[in-house]
């Protein structure tokens, strides 16, 4: 982990708490890459999943804030309705 002195549990808590009041789940199955699920409100149903976030790229709190900003933007991006082309 790049953030000196920050454990995986602390990293998870930092990201999940920064997303409150929305539901967020952070996991790191391989010890090197995060998978973050961010929902809307208490549900993960209408949310997004961002996987493959390299821990080596998180060198400062600013990097974590940028990650959260990108995650929120991804979740809040309006979807374009599909139109049939005749």
Backbone atoms as SQL, in Angstrom:
CREATE TABLE atoms (id INTEGER PRIMARY KEY, chain TEXT, resi INTEGER, resn TEXT, atom TEXT, x REAL, y REAL, z REAL);
INSERT INTO atoms VALUES
  (1, 'A', 1, 'UNK', 'N', 0.842, -1.181, 0.000),
  (2, 'A', 1, 'UNK', 'CA', 0.000, 0.000, 0.000),
  (3, 'A', 1, 'UNK', 'C', 0.884, 1.239, 0.000),
  (4, 'A', 2, 'UNK', 'N', 0.499, 2.228, -0.779),
  (5, 'A', 2, 'UNK', 'CA', 1.319, 3.410, -0.954),
  (6, 'A', 2, 'UNK', 'C', 1.176, 4.444, 0.150),
  (7, 'A', 3, 'UNK', 'N', -0.020, 4.591, 0.714),
  (8, 'A', 3, 'UNK', 'CA', -0.187, 5.565, 1.783),
  (9, 'A', 3, 'UNK', 'C', 0.514, 5.027, 3.024),
  (10, 'A', 4, 'UNK', 'N', 1.625, 5.626, 3.379),
  (11, 'A', 4, 'UNK', 'CA', 2.461, 5.135, 4.465),
  (12, 'A', 4, 'UNK', 'C', 1.677, 5.136, 5.776),
  (13, 'A', 5, 'UNK', 'N', 1.663, 4.002, 6.432),
  (14, 'A', 5, 'UNK', 'CA', 1.027, 3.881, 7.732),
  (15, 'A', 5, 'UNK', 'C', -0.475, 3.645, 7.693),
  (16, 'A', 6, 'UNK', 'N', -1.070, 3.511, 6.517),
  (17, 'A', 6, 'UNK', 'CA', -2.512, 3.282, 6.408),
  (18, 'A', 6, 'UNK', 'C', -2.753, 1.814, 6.077),
  (19, 'A', 7, 'UNK', 'N', -3.483, 1.139, 6.943),
  (20, 'A', 7, 'UNK', 'CA', -3.782, -0.269, 6.708),
  (21, 'A', 7, 'UNK', 'C', -4.943, -0.395, 5.718),
  (22, 'A', 8, 'UNK', 'N', -5.169, -1.603, 5.240),
  (23, 'A', 8, 'UNK', 'CA', -6.264, -1.843, 4.313),
  (24, 'A', 8, 'UNK', 'C', -7.600, -1.537, 4.981),
  (25, 'A', 9, 'UNK', 'N', -7.746, -1.907, 6.245),
  (26, 'A', 9, 'UNK', 'CA', -8.985, -1.632, 6.974),
  (27, 'A', 9, 'UNK', 'C', -9.219, -0.120, 7.065),
  (28, 'A', 10, 'UNK', 'N', -8.164, 0.636, 7.367),
  (29, 'A', 10, 'UNK', 'CA', -8.290, 2.089, 7.448),
  (30, 'A', 10, 'UNK', 'C', -8.642, 2.694, 6.085),
  (31, 'A', 11, 'UNK', 'N', -8.057, 2.159, 5.017),
  (32, 'A', 11, 'UNK', 'CA', -8.356, 2.643, 3.675),
  (33, 'A', 11, 'UNK', 'C', -9.828, 2.397, 3.345),
  (34, 'A', 12, 'UNK', 'N', -10.304, 1.190, 3.635),
  (35, 'A', 12, 'UNK', 'CA', -11.710, 0.862, 3.392),
  (36, 'A', 12, 'UNK', 'C', -12.626, 1.801, 4.163),
  (37, 'A', 13, 'UNK', 'N', -12.336, 1.998, 5.438),
  (38, 'A', 13, 'UNK', 'CA', -13.162, 2.867, 6.277),
  (39, 'A', 13, 'UNK', 'C', -13.149, 4.303, 5.762),
  (40, 'A', 14, 'UNK', 'N', -11.982, 4.774, 5.341),
  (41, 'A', 14, 'UNK', 'CA', -11.851, 6.141, 4.839),
  (42, 'A', 14, 'UNK', 'C', -12.747, 6.352, 3.616),
  (43, 'A', 15, 'UNK', 'N', -12.691, 5.418, 2.676),
  (44, 'A', 15, 'UNK', 'CA', -13.474, 5.543, 1.441),
  (45, 'A', 15, 'UNK', 'C', -14.959, 5.376, 1.727),
  (46, 'A', 16, 'UNK', 'N', -15.324, 4.365, 2.512),
  (47, 'A', 16, 'UNK', 'CA', -16.732, 4.114, 2.807),
  (48, 'A', 16, 'UNK', 'C', -17.355, 5.272, 3.574),
  (49, 'A', 17, 'UNK', 'N', -16.637, 5.847, 4.531),
  (50, 'A', 17, 'UNK', 'CA', -17.167, 6.966, 5.300),
  (51, 'A', 17, 'UNK', 'C', -17.249, 8.236, 4.470),
  (52, 'A', 18, 'UNK', 'N', -16.349, 8.397, 3.513),
  (53, 'A', 18, 'UNK', 'CA', -16.385, 9.575, 2.647),
  (54, 'A', 18, 'UNK', 'C', -17.605, 9.556, 1.730),
  (55, 'A', 19, 'UNK', 'N', -18.174, 8.386, 1.516),
  (56, 'A', 19, 'UNK', 'CA', -19.337, 8.244, 0.634),
  (57, 'A', 19, 'UNK', 'C', -20.663, 8.374, 1.373),
  (58, 'A', 20, 'UNK', 'N', -20.637, 8.434, 2.695),
  (59, 'A', 20, 'UNK', 'CA', -21.882, 8.557, 3.461),
  (60, 'A', 20, 'UNK', 'C', -22.638, 9.802, 3.037),
  (61, 'A', 21, 'UNK', 'N', -23.936, 9.807, 2.969),
  (62, 'A', 21, 'UNK', 'CA', -24.872, 8.816, 3.481),
  (63, 'A', 21, 'UNK', 'C', -25.154, 7.694, 2.488),
  (64, 'A', 22, 'UNK', 'N', -24.507, 7.699, 1.323),
  (65, 'A', 22, 'UNK', 'CA', -24.709, 6.632, 0.345),
  (66, 'A', 22, 'UNK', 'C', -23.981, 5.364, 0.796),
  (67, 'A', 23, 'UNK', 'N', -24.478, 4.235, 0.340),
  (68, 'A', 23, 'UNK', 'CA', -23.859, 2.956, 0.685),
  (69, 'A', 23, 'UNK', 'C', -22.658, 2.705, -0.219),
  (70, 'A', 24, 'UNK', 'N', -21.574, 2.273, 0.382),
  (71, 'A', 24, 'UNK', 'CA', -20.343, 2.002, -0.344),
  (72, 'A', 24, 'UNK', 'C', -19.692, 0.767, 0.265),
  (73, 'A', 25, 'UNK', 'N', -19.212, -0.116, -0.608),
  (74, 'A', 25, 'UNK', 'CA', -18.480, -1.304, -0.160),
  (75, 'A', 25, 'UNK', 'C', -17.147, -1.341, -0.885),
  (76, 'A', 26, 'UNK', 'N', -16.084, -1.493, -0.125),
  (77, 'A', 26, 'UNK', 'CA', -14.743, -1.555, -0.683),
  (78, 'A', 26, 'UNK', 'C', -14.148, -2.921, -0.352),
  (79, 'A', 27, 'UNK', 'N', -13.580, -3.567, -1.361),
  (80, 'A', 27, 'UNK', 'CA', -12.907, -4.843, -1.132),
  (81, 'A', 27, 'UNK', 'C', -11.567, -4.845, -1.862),
  (82, 'A', 28, 'UNK', 'N', -10.707, -5.733, -1.422),
  (83, 'A', 28, 'UNK', 'CA', -9.380, -5.849, -2.019),
  (84, 'A', 28, 'UNK', 'C', -8.964, -7.319, -1.945),
  (85, 'A', 29, 'UNK', 'N', -9.467, -8.098, -2.884),
  (86, 'A', 29, 'UNK', 'CA', -9.256, -9.549, -2.857),
  (87, 'A', 29, 'UNK', 'C', -7.798, -9.945, -3.071),
  (88, 'A', 30, 'UNK', 'N', -7.076, -9.216, -3.928),
  (89, 'A', 30, 'UNK', 'CA', -5.705, -9.608, -4.254),
  (90, 'A', 30, 'UNK', 'C', -4.633, -8.830, -3.488),
  (91, 'A', 31, 'UNK', 'N', -5.054, -7.888, -2.649),
  (92, 'A', 31, 'UNK', 'CA', -4.098, -7.102, -1.874),
  (93, 'A', 31, 'UNK', 'C', -3.417, -5.992, -2.649),
  (94, 'A', 32, 'UNK', 'N', -3.770, -5.824, -3.920),
  (95, 'A', 32, 'UNK', 'CA', -3.124, -4.804, -4.746),
  (96, 'A', 32, 'UNK', 'C', -4.111, -3.906, -5.485),
  (97, 'A', 33, 'UNK', 'N', -5.367, -4.368, -5.623),
  (98, 'A', 33, 'UNK', 'CA', -6.356, -3.614, -6.388),
  (99, 'A', 33, 'UNK', 'C', -7.681, -3.567, -5.631),
  (100, 'A', 34, 'UNK', 'N', -8.277, -2.379, -5.598),
  (101, 'A', 34, 'UNK', 'CA', -9.557, -2.201, -4.932),
  (102, 'A', 34, 'UNK', 'C', -10.718, -2.412, -5.890),
  (103, 'A', 35, 'UNK', 'N', -11.809, -2.912, -5.350),
  (104, 'A', 35, 'UNK', 'CA', -13.091, -2.931, -6.028),
  (105, 'A', 35, 'UNK', 'C', -14.034, -2.124, -5.153),
  (106, 'A', 36, 'UNK', 'N', -14.640, -1.100, -5.749),
  (107, 'A', 36, 'UNK', 'CA', -15.508, -0.199, -4.989),
  (108, 'A', 36, 'UNK', 'C', -16.896, -0.230, -5.605),
  (109, 'A', 37, 'UNK', 'N', -17.893, -0.497, -4.771),
  (110, 'A', 37, 'UNK', 'CA', -19.297, -0.454, -5.193),
  (111, 'A', 37, 'UNK', 'C', -19.948, 0.725, -4.491),
  (112, 'A', 38, 'UNK', 'N', -20.519, 1.635, -5.264),
  (113, 'A', 38, 'UNK', 'CA', -21.176, 2.816, -4.706),
  (114, 'A', 38, 'UNK', 'C', -22.613, 2.850, -5.163),
  (115, 'A', 39, 'UNK', 'N', -23.513, 2.916, -4.193),
  (116, 'A', 39, 'UNK', 'CA', -24.933, 2.963, -4.491),
  (117, 'A', 39, 'UNK', 'C', -25.499, 4.340, -4.240),
  (118, 'A', 40, 'UNK', 'N', -26.801, 4.398, -4.297),
  (119, 'A', 40, 'UNK', 'CA', -27.515, 5.638, -4.026),
  (120, 'A', 40, 'UNK', 'C', -28.368, 5.387, -2.797),
  (121, 'A', 41, 'UNK', 'N', -28.176, 6.167, -1.757),
  (122, 'A', 41, 'UNK', 'CA', -28.888, 5.914, -0.506),
  (123, 'A', 41, 'UNK', 'C', -28.377, 4.637, 0.138),
  (124, 'A', 42, 'UNK', 'N', -29.295, 3.844, 0.658),
  (125, 'A', 42, 'UNK', 'CA', -28.921, 2.614, 1.367),
  (126, 'A', 42, 'UNK', 'C', -28.765, 1.408, 0.450),
  (127, 'A', 43, 'UNK', 'N', -29.034, 1.582, -0.829),
  (128, 'A', 43, 'UNK', 'CA', -29.045, 0.455, -1.762),
  (129, 'A', 43, 'UNK', 'C', -27.857, 0.484, -2.716),
  (130, 'A', 44, 'UNK', 'N', -27.385, -0.693, -3.091),
  (131, 'A', 44, 'UNK', 'CA', -26.348, -0.811, -4.115),
  (132, 'A', 44, 'UNK', 'C', -26.950, -1.177, -5.470),
  (133, 'A', 45, 'UNK', 'N', -28.283, -1.331, -5.505),
  (134, 'A', 45, 'UNK', 'CA', -28.970, -1.759, -6.723),
  (135, 'A', 45, 'UNK', 'C', -28.736, -0.814, -7.903),
  (136, 'A', 46, 'UNK', 'N', -28.828, 0.476, -7.689),
  (137, 'A', 46, 'UNK', 'CA', -28.732, 1.463, -8.769),
  (138, 'A', 46, 'UNK', 'C', -27.348, 2.104, -8.797),
  (139, 'A', 47, 'UNK', 'N', -26.372, 1.424, -8.281),
  (140, 'A', 47, 'UNK', 'CA', -25.049, 1.996, -8.171),
  (141, 'A', 47, 'UNK', 'C', -24.100, 1.562, -9.264),
  (142, 'A', 48, 'UNK', 'N', -22.833, 1.859, -9.034),
  (143, 'A', 48, 'UNK', 'CA', -21.783, 1.502, -9.981),
  (144, 'A', 48, 'UNK', 'C', -20.702, 0.702, -9.260),
  (145, 'A', 49, 'UNK', 'N', -19.950, -0.048, -10.039),
  (146, 'A', 49, 'UNK', 'CA', -18.814, -0.800, -9.509),
  (147, 'A', 49, 'UNK', 'C', -17.569, -0.369, -10.264),
  (148, 'A', 50, 'UNK', 'N', -16.564, -0.012, -9.520),
  (149, 'A', 50, 'UNK', 'CA', -15.275, 0.362, -10.097),
  (150, 'A', 50, 'UNK', 'C', -14.262, -0.659, -9.590),
  (151, 'A', 51, 'UNK', 'N', -13.665, -1.400, -10.505),
  (152, 'A', 51, 'UNK', 'CA', -12.715, -2.433, -10.085),
  (153, 'A', 51, 'UNK', 'C', -11.353, -2.184, -10.709),
  (154, 'A', 52, 'UNK', 'N', -10.347, -2.796, -10.120),
  (155, 'A', 52, 'UNK', 'CA', -8.993, -2.670, -10.647),
  (156, 'A', 52, 'UNK', 'C', -8.295, -1.385, -10.255),
  (157, 'A', 53, 'UNK', 'N', -8.735, -0.742, -9.167),
  (158, 'A', 53, 'UNK', 'CA', -8.090, 0.486, -8.705),
  (159, 'A', 53, 'UNK', 'C', -6.769, 0.106, -8.041),
  (160, 'A', 54, 'UNK', 'N', -5.674, 0.502, -8.642),
  (161, 'A', 54, 'UNK', 'CA', -4.346, 0.132, -8.173),
  (162, 'A', 54, 'UNK', 'C', -3.990, 0.875, -6.887),
  (163, 'A', 55, 'UNK', 'N', -3.705, 0.137, -5.837),
  (164, 'A', 55, 'UNK', 'CA', -3.334, 0.752, -4.559),
  (165, 'A', 55, 'UNK', 'C', -2.050, 1.568, -4.674),
  (166, 'A', 56, 'UNK', 'N', -1.159, 1.176, -5.565),
  (167, 'A', 56, 'UNK', 'CA', 0.096, 1.911, -5.731),
  (168, 'A', 56, 'UNK', 'C', -0.147, 3.321, -6.268),
  (169, 'A', 57, 'UNK', 'N', -1.310, 3.548, -6.864),
  (170, 'A', 57, 'UNK', 'CA', -1.652, 4.868, -7.381),
  (171, 'A', 57, 'UNK', 'C', -2.256, 5.783, -6.333),
  (172, 'A', 58, 'UNK', 'N', -2.512, 5.259, -5.150),
  (173, 'A', 58, 'UNK', 'CA', -3.077, 6.066, -4.072),
  (174, 'A', 58, 'UNK', 'C', -1.959, 6.468, -3.117),
  (175, 'A', 59, 'UNK', 'N', -1.271, 7.546, -3.466),
  (176, 'A', 59, 'UNK', 'CA', -0.094, 7.974, -2.711),
  (177, 'A', 59, 'UNK', 'C', -0.377, 9.063, -1.691),
  (178, 'A', 60, 'UNK', 'N', -1.536, 9.697, -1.784),
  (179, 'A', 60, 'UNK', 'CA', -1.851, 10.784, -0.859),
  (180, 'A', 60, 'UNK', 'C', -3.358, 10.866, -0.670),
  (181, 'A', 61, 'UNK', 'N', -3.771, 11.659, 0.294),
  (182, 'A', 61, 'UNK', 'CA', -5.202, 11.882, 0.505),
  (183, 'A', 61, 'UNK', 'C', -5.823, 12.540, -0.720),
  (184, 'A', 62, 'UNK', 'N', -5.065, 13.344, -1.415),
  (185, 'A', 62, 'UNK', 'CA', -5.555, 13.986, -2.639),
  (186, 'A', 62, 'UNK', 'C', -5.907, 12.931, -3.687),
  (187, 'A', 63, 'UNK', 'N', -5.111, 11.880, -3.783),
  (188, 'A', 63, 'UNK', 'CA', -5.405, 10.792, -4.724),
  (189, 'A', 63, 'UNK', 'C', -6.717, 10.096, -4.358),
  (190, 'A', 64, 'UNK', 'N', -6.961, 9.916, -3.076),
  (191, 'A', 64, 'UNK', 'CA', -8.192, 9.282, -2.617),
  (192, 'A', 64, 'UNK', 'C', -9.388, 10.187, -2.928),
  (193, 'A', 65, 'UNK', 'N', -9.246, 11.484, -2.699),
  (194, 'A', 65, 'UNK', 'CA', -10.317, 12.433, -3.005),
  (195, 'A', 65, 'UNK', 'C', -10.620, 12.425, -4.498),
  (196, 'A', 66, 'UNK', 'N', -9.591, 12.405, -5.345),
  (197, 'A', 66, 'UNK', 'CA', -9.804, 12.345, -6.790),
  (198, 'A', 66, 'UNK', 'C', -10.519, 11.062, -7.194),
  (199, 'A', 67, 'UNK', 'N', -10.160, 9.955, -6.567),
  (200, 'A', 67, 'UNK', 'CA', -10.827, 8.681, -6.832),
  (201, 'A', 67, 'UNK', 'C', -12.307, 8.773, -6.482),
  (202, 'A', 68, 'UNK', 'N', -12.620, 9.340, -5.325),
  (203, 'A', 68, 'UNK', 'CA', -14.010, 9.479, -4.903),
  (204, 'A', 68, 'UNK', 'C', -14.785, 10.403, -5.829),
  (205, 'A', 69, 'UNK', 'N', -14.155, 11.473, -6.287),
  (206, 'A', 69, 'UNK', 'CA', -14.798, 12.396, -7.225),
  (207, 'A', 69, 'UNK', 'C', -15.138, 11.681, -8.526),
  (208, 'A', 70, 'UNK', 'N', -14.211, 10.881, -9.031),
  (209, 'A', 70, 'UNK', 'CA', -14.458, 10.121, -10.259),
  (210, 'A', 70, 'UNK', 'C', -15.567, 9.091, -10.058),
  (211, 'A', 71, 'UNK', 'N', -15.579, 8.450, -8.903),
  (212, 'A', 71, 'UNK', 'CA', -16.587, 7.443, -8.602),
  (213, 'A', 71, 'UNK', 'C', -17.981, 8.068, -8.553),
  (214, 'A', 72, 'UNK', 'N', -18.110, 9.211, -7.878),
  (215, 'A', 72, 'UNK', 'CA', -19.396, 9.904, -7.811),
  (216, 'A', 72, 'UNK', 'C', -19.833, 10.382, -9.193),
  (217, 'A', 73, 'UNK', 'N', -18.908, 10.882, -9.977),
  (218, 'A', 73, 'UNK', 'CA', -19.245, 11.344, -11.329),
  (219, 'A', 73, 'UNK', 'C', -19.736, 10.183, -12.184),
  (220, 'A', 74, 'UNK', 'N', -19.106, 9.026, -12.041),
  (221, 'A', 74, 'UNK', 'CA', -19.518, 7.842, -12.791),
  (222, 'A', 74, 'UNK', 'C', -20.934, 7.423, -12.395),
  (223, 'A', 75, 'UNK', 'N', -21.211, 7.442, -11.110),
  (224, 'A', 75, 'UNK', 'CA', -22.530, 7.047, -10.627),
  (225, 'A', 75, 'UNK', 'C', -23.609, 8.055, -11.043),
  (226, 'A', 76, 'UNK', 'N', -23.268, 9.338, -11.019),
  (227, 'A', 76, 'UNK', 'CA', -24.252, 10.383, -11.272),
  (228, 'A', 76, 'UNK', 'C', -24.405, 10.740, -12.742),
  (229, 'A', 77, 'UNK', 'N', -23.588, 10.123, -13.605),
  (230, 'A', 77, 'UNK', 'CA', -23.659, 10.417, -15.031),
  (231, 'A', 77, 'UNK', 'C', -25.036, 10.026, -15.551),
  (232, 'A', 78, 'UNK', 'N', -25.733, 10.977, -16.184),
  (233, 'A', 78, 'UNK', 'CA', -27.065, 10.621, -16.686),
  (234, 'A', 78, 'UNK', 'C', -26.958, 9.620, -17.824),
  (235, 'A', 79, 'UNK', 'N', -27.853, 8.687, -17.814),
  (236, 'A', 79, 'UNK', 'CA', -27.867, 7.687, -18.879),
  (237, 'A', 79, 'UNK', 'C', -28.694, 8.217, -20.038),
  (238, 'A', 80, 'UNK', 'N', -28.206, 7.980, -21.231),
  (239, 'A', 80, 'UNK', 'CA', -28.918, 8.402, -22.420),
  (240, 'A', 80, 'UNK', 'C', -29.901, 7.312, -22.811),
  (241, 'A', 81, 'UNK', 'N', -31.174, 7.679, -22.936),
  (242, 'A', 81, 'UNK', 'CA', -32.136, 6.647, -23.322),
  (243, 'A', 81, 'UNK', 'C', -31.857, 6.154, -24.743),
  (244, 'A', 82, 'UNK', 'N', -32.043, 4.863, -24.944),
  (245, 'A', 82, 'UNK', 'CA', -31.816, 4.278, -26.259),
  (246, 'A', 82, 'UNK', 'C', -33.009, 4.567, -27.152),
  (247, 'A', 83, 'UNK', 'N', -32.708, 4.890, -28.412),
  (248, 'A', 83, 'UNK', 'CA', -33.773, 5.148, -29.385),
  (249, 'A', 83, 'UNK', 'C', -33.648, 4.144, -30.524),
  (250, 'A', 84, 'UNK', 'N', -34.775, 3.693, -30.972),
  (251, 'A', 84, 'UNK', 'CA', -34.784, 2.772, -32.111),
  (252, 'A', 84, 'UNK', 'C', -34.552, 3.565, -33.390),
  (253, 'A', 85, 'UNK', 'N', -33.738, 3.024, -34.255),
  (254, 'A', 85, 'UNK', 'CA', -33.481, 3.646, -35.560),
  (255, 'A', 85, 'UNK', 'C', -34.215, 2.828, -36.600),
  (256, 'A', 86, 'UNK', 'N', -35.130, 3.490, -37.297),
  (257, 'A', 86, 'UNK', 'CA', -35.930, 2.765, -38.304),
  (258, 'A', 86, 'UNK', 'C', -35.428, 3.043, -39.687);
